[in-house]
């Protein structure tokens, strides 16, 4: 899993995420930055910058039914999960050094991420 602040916007996400070539991106339908509301309408540039994406899953946060028409390969996470029946999870023990997630921060520059092993 990788994570990056929503303030990176469309220009910063491809620079950071593109290094890892993600297949699925889970994203909020928008967010508030101060008094500014940023919606998915600005995300088409980000989508074009990540041709490796096979699916974008949108989590509703700002509005109940976000307008997804400008994006391709997109679904609401709630729609995907609606037919899901939870079952027991088979956990696998991994070595301590296994990489669990990468967090990109504003101080890491465009070609590095902070790697966080299992701890």
N, C-alpha and C positions, 0 to 999 in steps of 0.2 A: 504494500500500500504506500502511496505517496501523497503528500499533502502540501498545499501552498496557500498562502493568504489570498483571500478574494481581491485584495487591493492590487495584486499583480495585473489584473485585468487581462484583456485579450492578448496584449503584446508579450507579457511576461510568461504566461502559461506555456505557449509553444516552446519558448527558449528552454524552460526548465523541464517540462514534461516530455518534450520531444527527445531528450537524451535517453529516456527510458522506454520510449515507444509503447505507451499504454494502449490496451485494447478497449478498456471500459473506463469511462469517466463518470463519477457520481458528483453531481453539482446541485447547489441550491438554485431555486428559480429566480433568485435575486437577493439583494442584501441592502442594508442601509449603511452608508458611510457618512457619519455626521448627520446632516439633514438631507443628504443626497440619497435618492433611491436609484440603485443600479439594477436593471432587469436583464433577462436573457436576450433581449433584443440586441445587445451589444456583443453577444457571444458568437456570432457567425464568423467573425474574423479568427477567433480562437479555434473554432472547428476546422476552418480551412488550413490553419497552421499545424494541425495534427492529423495528417492523412492516415495514420496508423489506427485511429479510433474506429472500432467496430460498432460501439454503442455508447450513447450518452444517457445516463439515468438521472432524471431530475427529481429532487426532493422538494415538495412544496413547503415554502417558508413565508413568502410575502403574500401570495394570493392562492386561493383554493384551486383554481384552474388556470395555470399560466398558459400564455400563447406560445406554442412550440412550433408554429408554422414556418419560421425562418430557419430552423435547424433540421438537419437530416439525421437519420439513424438515432432518433431520440424517443424515449418513453418516460412516462412518469413512474417512479419507483413504486408508488402505491399500486399502480395497475399491474406491474410485474409481480408484486408480492400478494395480490388479492387471491390468487389461486394456490398459493403456497401453503402446504401443510407442514408444520414443524415436526421434525423427527429427531431422534437421538443423534448427537454429534459424536463421531469417532475422532477423538483427539490423538494426535501423533506427537510423541516426544521428539523434540529437535535439539541439536547441539546448542549450547549457550550462545555461540557466536552467530547464529542464524539471523539474517537481516529481516526485521519485521516491518519496518516502514522507513520512509525517507521524508524528512520535513525540509522544505525549502524556505529559508528566511531571507529577509531583505539584505542581510549581511553576507550571504554566501556567494553572491555573484551569479552570473548566468551559467556557469559550467560546473557548479558544485552543489551538493546537498549534504545536509547533516544526516549521517546514517545512524540509526539507532538499533543496535542488536537486542536480542531477547535478554531481558534482565529481570 
